[in-house]
Amino acid sequence: MKANKYQELAGRTLIDKPDFEIKDKEVMISWNALGLAGESGEVVDLIKKGIYHQRGIDKDLIKKELGDVLWYVSALCTQFDFTLEEVMEANIKKLKARFPEGYSSDRTTFKDGDAF
């Protein structure tokens, strides 16, 4: 198949707008979730290039990008009416349930309900 033919055929499924109503809050949630994915990808790409392209890891740039990741995490917490502290506490509770004696590779697949 030629690339242009693929584009033409795939284009049959494009839409101008969703076929359902999107509420303003849903738009912001999706915007922030996509932003989180994008910024996380930037962190991953910097590390990939630092290691596998042998450019070295720029810790200052990683710190800036992690700040952007944190911004989007904070935004999503706000959208869902969570505080960062609540999310952090829930994560520690989960980690303690999953790894009560500290990290153990044999417990990496442990799931007891939600592990808390």
N, C-alpha and C positions, 0 to 999 in steps of 0.2 A: 504494500500500500504506500502510496506517495504521501508525504507530509501534508500537503495542501488538501488532499482528499480526506485525510484523517481529520484535519481541522474543520472542514466543512461538515462532515458527518457528526463529529463530536459537538459541533455548534448547535445541532438540533436540540440539545438538552439544556442550552443556556437559558436563563431567565433574567428578566429585567429587574424583578423584585420578588421577594418571597411570596408564595401563594397563601400566606397566613399573616395575620396582624402581628407586628412586633411592637411591644411596648417600649417606651423610652428606657426603662430600667434594664430590659433585656438587651437593648442596643449597647448600653454602657457595660453590662456584664460581658457580652461577647467582645467588645472593643478591648476591655482590660484583659480578658483571657488571651486574646490574640496578641496583645502587647506583651504579656508575660511570656508566651511561647517565642515571640520574636527576640526579646531581650535574652531569654535563656539560650536561644540559638546563637546569639552573639557571643555569650560566654563560652559555649561549647566550641565555636569556631576559633576563638582566640586561643583556646587550649590546644585544639587540633593543630592549628598552624604553628603554635609555639613548639609543640613536640614533634609532629610528623613532618612539618616543613622546615624544622630546625631553625626557627626564628627566635626562639627563646620566649619565655612567658613574661609578659609585661604585667607585673603585679598591680601597678597603679591603674592600668587600663581595665584589668579584671575587676578591681575594686569599684571603679566607676560603673561598669556594666552590672555588677552585682547590686549596686545601688538602684539601678533602673529596674532590675528584677524585683527588688524589695518594694519599690514604689508600686509596681503592678500588683504584688501580693497584698500590700496595704489597701490599694484601691478595691480589690476584690473582697477583702475582709469587710470594708465599709459597705460595699454593695449588698453583702449578705448579712449585714448587721452583726458581724463578729468583731471582737477586738483582736489585735495581734497577740495579746497575752493569752486570750482564750485558745487560739490556734496553737500557740507555743506549748501551753500546758497540756492540751489534748495530745499533741505529738509526743511529749515526754511521757505521758501516761501510756500511750501505745508502745513506745520503745521499752519502757520498764516491763510491760506485760510480755512483750515479745522476747526481750533479752534481759531477764531478771538478774543475771549474774554478769552482765556486760555482753559485748558482741560474741556470738558463737556462730560459725558457719552452718552448723547443723540445725540452727533455729531460724535460718533466713527464710524458710518456707512456712514457718509456724504461723498459723492463723487460728486463733481461738475466738470465733465470732469476729469482731473487729479488733481483737487483741487488746481490749480494755473493757 
